[in-house]
Amino acid sequence: MNKTIVYSIIESPGHPDFSSLYREFGWKQIRIDSMRKAISQLRRQPPDVVVAEFFYGYGNNYAGINISNLDVFLHSLLKYAPQAKIIVMVEKAERPYVARLADLFALAAILVQPVSEGQMRDTLDKLAT
């Protein structure tokens, strides 16, 4: 059986390190530090699970077209790994904006920062079953 591949897209210092938890599940983690690199990686090794932070696109950051930092990646994910489960971590103040993203993409879980190892373990348990 192939190992579950989890993309851990780390764009800020606030992204918790769940490497030991992924190993505990027997999953292969691919750490990526930008959305551009994550999109490029999709062609080489599509993920089964994606863990990424949500950053709302205030003002001109995303040209008014996209909701967040995740939109372009998630559109690409639909093409290369439509079965992938998406776990989004978000700051409490930005939590209301994730609903707009969830209207466009199937999100497996939305976790409010700070995310504890226990919260992530419970979330991964649900995905693994």
N, C-alpha and C positions, 0 to 999 in steps of 0.2 A: 504494500500500500504506500502511496506517495505521502510525504509529509505535507501537512498544511503549511502554506506559505502566508506569513503575515507581514504586510508592509507597515512599518512604524515610521510615519512621516513626521519628522521632528523639525518644526520651523521656529520654535522658541525655547528659551531655557525653562519655561514652565511645563514643558511636556514631561510627564513622569517616565521613569525608566522601568519598563515592565519586562526587560530581557529575561530575567530569571523565571518569571511567570510563563512566558512563551516556551522556554526550555522545559519547564515542568509539564506543560501540555504536550511536549514533543513536537512543537511547531518550529519551523525554520523562519527566523526573523530576518527581514531585509530592512536595514535602517537607511532612511533617505532624508536628506536635509533640505529639499526644495520640491515644489510641485513640478517644475520643469523636469527634474531628474526622475520623479515618480512616473510621469507620463512616458518618458523614454524607457524606463524599466518595464512598463506594461507589455511592450512588444517582446521582450526577452524572457520574462518570467512573470506571468499574470498571477495576482494574489488570490487567495481564498478569503482573506480577512484584511481589512484596512483599518488602522487606528490613526486618526489625524485630529488636529485641533481645528476648530472653526474660528475664523476671524471675519467678522462682518465687514462688508465693503462700504465704510462711511465715505461720503464725498466722491472724489474722483479716483480712488485707488483701483477700482475695477471698472472704470469707464461707464458706470451706471447701468451696464448690461448684466453683469453678474452680481449675485447676492453676496458672495464670499470668496475666500481664497480657494475653496474646494470645487467650484462649479466646473471649470475647464477639465480638471482631473476626473471628476465624476462622470462627465460626458464621455471622456475617453475610456473610462472603466466600463461603461455600458457596452462599448464595442469589443474590448479585449477580455473582459472578465465579468460578464453580466451576472454570474452567480455569486460574486464576491459579497461578503457581509461587511457593512460599513459601520464602524464605531466612531462617533464624533465626540470629542471633548470640547467643552465650551465654558468660558467665564460666565458667572451668574448674570452679569449685566447684559450679556449678549444672547442669553438663552431664548428670549422671545423671537429673535431673528432666525433661529434654526428652523422654526416651523415653515418658513418660506422655502428653505432648502428641502425639507422633508416633503413638501408638496411636489417637488420635482424628482426626488430620488428616494428609493427605499432605504431608510436608515435602520440598521439593526438595533442600535442603541445610541442614546444621547446622554452623556455623563457630564455633570456640572463639576468644574474644577474647584478645589483640588480633588482629584480622583485617587482614592485609596487602592491599595493592592487588593483588599477584600472586595471592593466594588467591581474592579476589573475581573477578578477571579469569578465572581458570580455571573458577570456578563459573558465571559468566555465559556463558562460551563453551559450556559443556555445555547450558545452557538455550536458547541461541540456535540450536543445531543440531537 
